[in-house]
Amino acid sequence: MLKCIEGLYKNRLLFITTHPEGEILGSGDAKLEGLTLQIEGVGLAPKHAQLRYDGFKSFNVKDFGSEGGTWMNIPKEGV
């Protein structure tokens, strides 16, 4: 689960699947771009990034060449 900390979706939770393919997120047409998580109105590229759970305790993030990149703010354990 990811929590948005800024912007239009501030304080909302995004549920990320633990399926090996993960989630492909962006602002484009879900079918055309192969998105599993469509997020509009926050400046994402049509096909922005992929988030995959590694099966242990962390996620892998892959940016699909978006102009602004993909930013994550991950708190230290125990916070």
Secondary structure, 3 states (H helix, E strand, C coil): CEECCCCCCCCCEECCCCCCCCEEEECCCHHHHCCCEECCCCCCCCCCEEEEECCCCCEEEEECCCCCCCCCCCCCCCC
